[in-house]
Amino acid sequence: MLTRRRPRIDVPAILRLMEVGDYLLPYTIRAVCLLRVADQLADGPMAAADLARACDAHEPSLTKALRYLASRDLFAEVTPGEFGLTPMADLLRADHPYSARDIFLSPVVCTRAMEGLDHTLRTGEGAFDAVHGVGMWDHFGQHPADGEAFDKVMSGVTGMELEAILRASDWSRFGTVVDVGGGNGRFLADLLGRFPRMRGVLFDKPGVVANAPETFATAGVTDRVRVVPGSFLTDDIPAGGDAYVLKRILYSWSDEEATGVLRRIRAAMSPQGRVFILEAGRQSEAESTPLARRMDMLMLTLSAGGARSLDEQRAILAGAGLELVEATQTPMFPVIEARPV
């Protein structure tokens, strides 16, 4: 009787699998972000005891966490028991111009949604709905604190997105920019800060835009911006804009809903107006960046949405009476520019 040979133990594959599947890593990053560890190290390395006092933390536990993160190049143990920043850890400072800190502070309801991914893979329905019994956007409407935390996460890459969109087109030609679904207004405030003659309109749900006046006041652009509360799914979108921005909006919604949003924008804009879509996308089903694949999976989990290919973007644009002018690939996301047919 033949016996099946026992496979050779592939130790590198096992170790790599443990590294790839290490769910402890994002939660450890989240913890040190909440403690503002990177902020304390901005002026240089610190001994663990001093760092723990500054962060109001338990020294032995903090040391273990930082040694673990140092093994992933997120912090550096410059001498035994003394820790400093690496280029990645530097991005976790709250005052860094391209700070990624808020990205790791997603509300717990979103991270818990990952527990329902098997349901999503079986049915195609959002895992958030399966775990919490309600859709993500409805949940945020019922729990404003979670919605505000999520909005901060979305603002976490605003600086990088601004650089991406500025490279994709000449924004000095636009007098008024309408940010549709623009959250707390951080992106619009930064854009207006780059162009002193530009005016802006922020359009999003009332609870979402509640903190926008503070954002605009801090940026010194209050006199050049108007806040209009409303839903891009059901309400008329403010008219008169030269450019309409949809930043990480459409991939959360079905083709029918996304086309409806674009139709409302088309009804509000002039024949010379432009629409800009900034979100992870795919050149084709087979060709995609790692970031696009990650965002595709994330939106599937949270809202049963996902990244669209260029042909799929053309289709929803056409359904709204718009046509693609240009698609510019940037280091962040592709930027799609469209105009009325």
Sequence and secondary structure as in RCSB ss.txt:
>XXXX:A:sequence
MLTRRRPRIDVPAILRLMEVGDYLLPYTIRAVCLLRVADQLADGPMAAADLARACDAHEPSLTKALRYLASRDLF
AEVTPGEFGLTPMADLLRADHPYSARDIFLSPVVCTRAMEGLDHTLRTGEGAFDAVHGVGMWDHFGQHPADGEAF
DKVMSGVTGMELEAILRASDWSRFGTVVDVGGGNGRFLADLLGRFPRMRGVLFDKPGVVANAPETFATAGVTDRV
RVVPGSFLTDDIPAGGDAYVLKRILYSWSDEEATGVLRRIRAAMSPQGRVFILEAGRQSEAESTPLARRMDMLML
TLSAGGARSLDEQRAILAGAGLELVEATQTPMFPVIEARPV
>XXXX:A:secstr
          HHHHHHHHHHT THHHHHHHHHHHTTHHHHTTTS EEHHHHHHHHT  HHHHHHHHHHHHTTTSE
EEEETTEEEE HHHHTT TTSTT  GGGG   HHHHHHGGGHHHHHHH   HHHHHHSS HHHHHHH HHHHHHH
HHHHHTTHHHHHHHHHHHS GGG SEEEEET TTSHHHHHHHHH TT EEEEEE TTTGGGHHHHHHHHT GGGE
EEEE  TTTS   S  SEEEEES GGGS HHHHHHHHHHHHHHS TT EEEEES EESSSS   HHHHHHHHHHH
HHHS   EEHHHHHHHHHHTTEEEEEEE  SS  EEEEEE 
